Structure formats: C-alpha cells, structure tokens
Amino acid sequence: MPATYTVLKPFNNNVVLAQHKGIEKILIKKGIGFGAKAGDQIPADTVFERVFVIENPETKRRFQQLITEIDDGLVGTCEEVIHLISSATGELDEEMHVRLTDHIAFTVFRLQDNDQIENPFMVEIETLYPQELAIAKEATQLLEKALNMRIPEEEAGFIALHIHSLKTKDRLSNTVKYAYLCNSAIEIIEDELKVEIDRKSIDYARFASHIRYAVERILKQISIKNELLPVIKKTYKSSYRLAKQVAAMMEEELYAAVPDEEVGNTSIQCFDVFFTPQGGQDGGGLLPEFGIA
C-alpha cells in the first residue's frame, strides 16, 4: 500500500510541510492546508501543484530554524511565491526557500513598521532585468493579496535580483554589483560631461547592458580580443579617456584588473552613445539630445 503523507505543519490554506517515506516535503495544492493540523494524513495518490524537497542538510537546518521565527501564513505565502517563480523560470534552487523567505519576511516587518523601502537600482533593474522584474511584479501582487498590504515597486526590484540570480546560477551579490556598477559608470560620465542622461533612453539601455556583460567577463576572467585597440586609442581620444575613468572605478570595486581590450570596447560604447564624430576625429560634441555642441 502506497505511503501517505503525514502533515507536520500547515502553513496556510494551500501549503503544508509533510513527511513522506521519512523525507520532509513542502506540498502546494489549493485547499490542502485548509483545516489541516499536525498528524493528519494526505492520500498517497494526491496530485500536487508542486512538491519541494530541501535535501542539503545545512539549507534544511536553516529553513527549519527560519520557520520557527516567521509567521506560518507568511512562510506559506513565500512558498507560493517561490512556486510562481519556479513555474515562470523553469528553475529550482533550494537556497531560495531560505534567502527569499528571509528577505520577504524582513520586508514585511519593515512595512508593518512604516519603514520606506528604497531601491537605488530600480532604473538599472528595469533596464537589465525586464523579464525578471515582470515575474517579480506578479509575485508582489500575490503578496499583496495574501497579506492585505501594499508592496512597493522597489520591493519587486529586489525580488527581480533574486530571480536573476536563480536563473543565471550567479551569486546574488554579483547581480547587485552589476546594477551598482552600471549606475556608477553613468554617474562618472554625467559628472565628466556635465549632462544628465535619460535613464529611459535606448542609448542608456545599450550602455548599461555593455557594462553588465563587461563586469561579468571581468569577474569570470573571460578575455576578449580587440585588434582595433591602437586605432581606438588614437581616433577616439575623449571617449577612451572617459572609458579609462570608468575602468578605474570598476577595478576599485571589483578588486580586479580591467583589460585594455575591455577599456577599448567601453570607449566605443561611450563614443556611440555620448559623442558625435566631426571629421573622423573624437573631438566632436555630445549627441544632440544632450543639448551641447
């Protein structure tokens, strides 16, 4: 006879923690937790929307500790959010049960305490991770409905960073760093050229995307070839100087050298976006939309 599932802890109407053949499993199915209590049996042939199993011992220990500190209903809602994200991305990561639940719980605590959620990287997140942000907004809508509270867009931005980290298998700290360095690079350019760059423009999106992939290559020590580097240095002097300043900032933040080839690529991006050639030389003015000749 197939083994039934024994409820260990009901989180909300749709999520329970249960044991099956000696293994703890997070079960998601509409109505499965309604009226459930520890010790209840769930038929072995039940069809679930999702079954999560945390196999890593350390992750499991941290999750068990976390669910003793957070309201059961909130844990259940977080698991529904993880289910939504997993369904949308096709990705699964045991760490999400700890990292994202802990993050959302802290955000909810802050909102209940009337703290303002600020996200200095919203523009970069919108530019670099639009698909992740769309999923994150669905997640915040689920949270709003379940918790009966408004979740600001800035929180969707933070969840988008978690989703990107999940999709790329990259560290969350690196995902945040990409956004930070994009913003810092643009600030250097704005300071040097005495302009304010439209963060909603296509040119900005192109430049931010370039910086994001350059940082990834630098961190992963992926080399590129740029046979035109001598020509770039000679022909695009102003944009090359600007790119060197961006590279110096990146080296300081990444604790890693930025190869000349990357500087050359960045100078071309700077030229394309922020300069217009005059007579084939990099001595021209800024692009017309910046209002400076």
Secondary structure by P-SEA (a helix, b strand, c coil): ccbbbbbcccccccbbbbbcccccccccccccccccccccccccccccccccccccaaaaaaaaaaaacccaaaaaaaaaaaaaaaaaccccccccccaaaaaaaaaaaaaaabbbbbbcaaaaaaaccaaaaaaaaaaaaaaaaaacccccaaaaaaaaaaaaaaaacccaaaaaaaaaaaaaaaaaaaaaaccccccccaaaaaaaaaaaaaaaaaaacbbbbbcaaaaaaacaaaaaaaaaaaaaaaaaaacccccaaaaaaaaaaaaaccccccccccccccccccccc
